[in-house]
Amino acid sequence: MSLIAPAWLSLAAFGILVLILHVRRRRTFEVPSIQLWRLLGSRALSGRRIRLPSPNLLLLLQLLIVALAALALARPVLGPGARFVHEIVVLDA
């Protein structure tokens, strides 16, 4: 297998953008008591490190779409036509 336009594989870097958007996604939850807000606030300040999002179906589908789009634009060629054959066509009037 060879690729006709391998530069398009750099498009797969948009997968990182998808991951960043999933990490920054805001999560909402109900808190029935103010006491829990205080507990949550003190813990949130101490644990402010970046965590990868939990793998869910939407994230996996988006990463798959980005990878397949990059591969499709790179135009893979399978089989005996994988060699680059140059043809010269001369037209004379």
VOPAGU-2260 file (C-alpha; in pm, 1 decimal, decimal comma):
REM VOPAGU-2260
SITE   aa  ch    i         X         Y         Z
SITE  MET   A    0       0,0       0,0       0,0
SITE  SER   A    1     123,8     346,1     -81,2
SITE  LEU   A    2     -21,2     692,7     -45,5
SITE  ILE   A    3     -56,5     936,8    -333,3
SITE  ALA   A    4     -77,8    1245,5    -110,0
SITE  PRO   A    5      77,2    1154,6     227,7
SITE  ALA   A    6      84,3    1519,3     341,5
SITE  TRP   A    7    -286,9    1492,3     415,8
SITE  LEU   A    8    -208,4    1256,5     703,5
SITE  SER   A    9    -116,7    1566,5     902,9
SITE  LEU   A   10    -491,5    1628,4     917,5
SITE  ALA   A   11    -503,4    1354,5    1182,2
SITE  ALA   A   12    -360,7    1612,3    1424,3
SITE  PHE   A   13    -714,9    1748,0    1450,8
SITE  GLY   A   14    -777,2    1444,8    1670,9
SITE  ILE   A   15    -587,4    1631,0    1941,6
SITE  LEU   A   16    -829,1    1921,4    1901,0
SITE  VAL   A   17   -1121,5    1682,2    1951,0
SITE  LEU   A   18    -960,2    1554,0    2271,9
SITE  ILE   A   19    -903,7    1910,0    2400,0
SITE  LEU   A   20   -1266,7    1997,9    2337,2
SITE  HIS   A   21   -1380,8    1690,8    2529,8
SITE  VAL   A   22   -1148,7    1772,1    2821,5
SITE  ARG   A   23   -1277,4    2128,8    2843,1
SITE  ARG   A   24   -1641,6    2024,1    2828,7
SITE  ARG   A   25   -1831,6    2149,2    3130,1
SITE  ARG   A   26   -2013,4    1895,8    3338,5
SITE  THR   A   27   -2324,2    1990,8    3532,0
SITE  PHE   A   28   -2446,8    1822,5    3844,7
SITE  GLU   A   29   -2692,6    1893,6    4124,2
SITE  VAL   A   30   -2572,5    1969,7    4473,2
SITE  PRO   A   31   -2845,4    1947,6    4737,4
SITE  SER   A   32   -2650,0    2123,1    5012,5
SITE  ILE   A   33   -2417,0    2421,7    5049,7
SITE  GLN   A   34   -2190,9    2204,1    5263,0
SITE  LEU   A   35   -2118,5    1988,7    4958,6
SITE  TRP   A   36   -2025,3    2300,6    4758,7
SITE  ARG   A   37   -1763,1    2389,6    5019,8
SITE  LEU   A   38   -1623,6    2037,2    5013,5
SITE  LEU   A   39   -1621,3    2031,1    4635,1
SITE  GLY   A   40   -1458,1    2375,7    4609,3
SITE  SER   A   41   -1166,6    2288,5    4836,6
SITE  ARG   A   42   -1104,2    1963,1    4651,8
SITE  ALA   A   43   -1132,2    2124,3    4306,7
SITE  LEU   A   44    -857,0    2375,6    4379,2
SITE  SER   A   45    -615,3    2109,5    4499,4
SITE  GLY   A   46    -671,9    1869,8    4207,8
SITE  ARG   A   47    -653,1    2100,5    3903,0
SITE  ARG   A   48    -457,3    1870,0    3675,8
SITE  ILE   A   49    -562,0    1775,4    3326,3
SITE  ARG   A   50    -737,1    1441,0    3302,9
SITE  LEU   A   51    -820,1    1258,5    2984,1
SITE  PRO   A   52   -1192,0    1225,5    2920,3
SITE  SER   A   53   -1354,0     893,6    2980,2
SITE  PRO   A   54   -1389,6     707,8    2650,9
SITE  ASN   A   55   -1747,3     734,0    2534,2
SITE  LEU   A   56   -1913,2     654,5    2204,0
SITE  LEU   A   57   -1927,4    1014,9    2082,0
SITE  LEU   A   58   -1555,9    1072,8    2144,4
SITE  LEU   A   59   -1459,4     748,9    1972,9
SITE  LEU   A   60   -1678,2     825,9    1670,3
SITE  GLN   A   61   -1532,0    1174,7    1634,3
SITE  LEU   A   62   -1174,8    1043,4    1651,4
SITE  LEU   A   63   -1262,5     772,1    1400,0
SITE  ILE   A   64   -1409,6    1028,5    1159,0
SITE  VAL   A   65   -1097,9    1247,3    1181,2
SITE  ALA   A   66    -869,2     948,0    1120,7
SITE  LEU   A   67   -1073,6     817,8     826,5
SITE  ALA   A   68   -1094,7    1163,9     668,7
SITE  ALA   A   69    -716,9    1202,5     689,1
SITE  LEU   A   70    -665,0     857,3     540,4
SITE  ALA   A   71    -916,6     919,7     261,1
SITE  LEU   A   72    -751,9    1248,1     164,5
SITE  ALA   A   73    -410,4    1076,3     158,4
SITE  ARG   A   74    -552,7     856,5    -120,5
SITE  PRO   A   75    -419,5     508,4     -45,8
SITE  VAL   A   76    -351,4     280,5    -342,2
SITE  LEU   A   77    -354,2     -96,9    -304,1
SITE  GLY   A   78    -232,3    -368,8    -536,0
SITE  PRO   A   79     -26,2    -350,4    -853,5
SITE  GLY   A   80    -128,8       9,2    -923,3
SITE  ALA   A   81      63,6     117,8    -616,5
SITE  ARG   A   82     364,8     209,6    -828,8
SITE  PHE   A   83     373,1     558,8    -965,2
SITE  VAL   A   84     335,0     530,6   -1340,2
SITE  HIS   A   85     389,9     850,8   -1530,2
SITE  GLU   A   86     221,6     886,2   -1865,0
SITE  ILE   A   87     308,2    1153,6   -2114,7
SITE  VAL   A   88      38,6    1255,0   -2359,2
SITE  VAL   A   89     144,0    1469,6   -2653,9
SITE  LEU   A   90    -119,1    1644,4   -2859,9
SITE  ASP   A   91     -20,5    1782,7   -3197,1
SITE  ALA   A   92    -243,0    1996,8   -3405,5
